[in-house]
């Protein structure tokens, strides 16, 4: 009896596999009587996901970093966003201070007026007789400022992209309870009327 049951199940699997086709994802085609069906209503077995707008997420993150992540309910990403932007901001202003000090020190070192050398701040005062070293440091700090601005813009852009991608992924149903549609119609692949069990894969 068990062997007959296993054989019957195997036969049904082979029969169904032979009439399989894909429509909007995965679908199983069940043959119907030989009579064309022009159209039939779609029956939904489960509800669709709520709409989530990637455009809104991107715009919000562009206006205020982290806002799109909050919209996506990815709260743990907000400290990362502000950590990246805050670090580059801190480095920019630190380099800006060093740039202003080194620029002023260089001007005082090359003005051929020893009476104002006491206005040169450390550590530039110790190398006031080597103004080229001060100039070289000033140029390096100026370049670091440019890098800070570049990385700040890059992190801001990544924050927008991350929010948009997360919002796109939220529109995909990855749960075990996927929506199933039952459709009837003519199958060009099977060349017969059929019922389709459709499991949509992708965004709603």
C-alpha positions in Angstrom: 0.0 0.0 0.0 2.8 2.4 0.9 4.7 1.6 -2.3 1.5 2.4 -4.3 1.0 5.7 -2.5 4.7 6.7 -3.2 4.3 5.7 -6.8 1.1 7.8 -7.1 2.7 10.9 -5.5 5.7 10.5 -7.9 3.3 10.2 -10.9 1.5 13.4 -9.8 4.8 15.3 -9.4 5.9 14.3 -12.9 2.5 15.2 -14.3 2.5 18.7 -12.7 6.1 19.3 -13.5 5.4 18.7 -17.2 2.8 21.4 -17.2 4.8 24.0 -15.2 5.4 27.5 -16.4 6.2 30.8 -14.9 4.0 33.9 -14.7 5.0 36.9 -12.7 7.2 34.6 -10.7 6.5 30.9 -10.1 3.2 29.4 -11.4 1.7 25.9 -11.7 -0.6 25.3 -14.7 -3.5 22.9 -14.2 -5.3 21.7 -17.4 -9.0 22.7 -17.8 -11.6 21.4 -20.3 -10.8 22.4 -23.9 -12.7 25.7 -23.9 -11.0 29.0 -24.2 -11.5 31.4 -21.3 -11.0 35.0 -22.3 -10.5 36.4 -18.8 -11.3 35.7 -15.2 -10.9 37.6 -11.9 -7.8 37.3 -9.9 -8.3 35.8 -6.4 -5.8 37.0 -3.8 -5.2 34.7 -0.9 -3.1 37.1 1.1 -2.9 40.9 1.4 -0.2 42.9 -0.3 2.5 44.8 1.6 1.9 48.4 2.6 3.4 51.0 0.1 6.9 52.3 1.1 8.3 55.2 -1.1 12.0 55.1 -2.0 11.6 58.7 -3.3 10.4 59.9 0.1 13.3 58.2 1.8 15.8 59.6 -0.6 14.5 63.2 -0.3 14.3 63.1 3.4 17.9 61.9 3.7 19.0 64.6 1.3 17.3 67.2 3.4 18.5 65.9 6.8 21.0 63.0 7.1 19.4 60.1 8.9 15.8 61.1 8.3 15.4 58.5 5.5 16.8 55.8 7.8 14.3 56.8 10.4 11.6 56.6 7.7 12.8 53.1 6.9 12.8 52.2 10.6 16.5 51.5 10.4 17.3 53.5 13.5 20.6 51.8 14.2 22.0 53.4 11.0 21.5 56.9 12.3 24.5 56.9 14.6 26.7 55.6 11.8 25.5 58.4 9.5 26.2 61.1 12.0 29.5 59.4 13.1 30.8 59.6 9.5 29.6 63.1 8.9 30.7 64.3 12.4 34.2 62.9 12.0 34.8 64.6 8.7 33.3 67.9 10.1 35.6 67.7 13.1 38.7 67.0 11.0 37.8 69.9 8.6 37.6 72.5 11.4 40.8 71.1 13.0 42.6 71.4 9.7 41.1 74.9 9.2 42.6 76.1 12.5 46.0 74.7 11.6 45.8 76.2 8.2 45.0 79.7 9.5 47.8 79.4 12.1 50.4 78.1 9.6 49.5 80.7 7.0 49.8 83.6 9.5 53.1 82.1 10.8 54.5 81.9 7.3 53.6 85.5 6.6 55.4 86.6 9.8 58.4 84.4 9.1 59.0 85.9 5.6 58.3 89.6 6.3 61.9 90.3 7.3 60.7 92.0 10.5 62.1 90.2 13.6 60.1 92.5 16.0 56.9 90.6 15.3 58.3 87.1 15.5 56.9 86.7 19.0 53.5 86.6 17.4 54.3 83.3 15.7 52.6 80.4 17.5 54.1 77.1 18.3 55.1 74.8 16.8 55.9 77.2 14.0 58.0 79.5 16.1 60.7 76.8 16.5 61.1 76.7 12.7 60.6 80.4 12.0 64.0 80.4 10.3 62.8 77.7 7.9 59.7 79.3 6.4 59.6 76.7 3.6 58.8 74.0 6.1 55.9 76.2 7.4 54.7 76.7 3.8 54.9 73.0 3.1 52.8 72.2 6.2 50.3 74.9 5.3 49.8 73.3 1.8 49.4 69.8 3.3 46.8 71.0 5.7 45.0 72.9 2.9 44.9 69.6 0.9 43.5 67.8 4.0 40.7 70.3 4.2 39.8 69.5 0.5 39.7 65.8 1.3 37.4 66.4 4.3 34.9 68.3 2.2 35.1 65.6 -0.5 34.4 62.8 2.1 31.7 64.8 3.7 29.8 65.1 0.4 30.5 61.4 -0.3 29.1 60.3 3.0 26.1 62.5 2.6 25.4 61.0 -0.8 25.9 57.4 0.6 23.4 58.3 3.2 20.8 59.2 0.5 21.6 56.0 -1.5 21.4 53.8 1.5 17.9 55.2 2.5 16.7 54.8 -1.1 17.9 51.2 -1.4 16.5 50.2 2.0 13.1 51.6 1.0 13.2 49.6 -2.3 14.0 46.4 -0.4 11.1 47.1 2.0 8.7 46.6 -0.9 9.8 43.0 -1.4 7.9 40.3 0.4 10.5 37.9 1.9 8.1 36.4 4.4 7.0 32.7 4.4 3.4 33.8 3.7 3.7 35.0 0.1 0.6 36.2 -1.8 -0.9 33.6 -4.1 -3.1 34.3 -7.0 -5.4 31.9 -8.8 -5.9 32.7 -12.4 -7.7 31.0 -15.3 -6.8 31.5 -18.9 -5.3 30.1 -22.1 -1.6 29.0 -21.7 0.4 29.4 -25.0 3.1 27.2 -23.5 0.8 24.3 -22.7 -1.5 25.1 -25.6 -4.6 24.5 -23.5 -6.9 26.3 -21.1 -5.5 26.2 -17.6 -5.7 27.3 -14.0 -2.5 29.1 -12.7 -1.3 29.2 -9.1 0.8 32.4 -9.2 3.3 33.4 -6.5 4.5 37.0 -7.3 8.2 37.5 -6.7 9.5 41.1 -6.5 8.2 44.4 -5.5 4.5 45.2 -5.2 
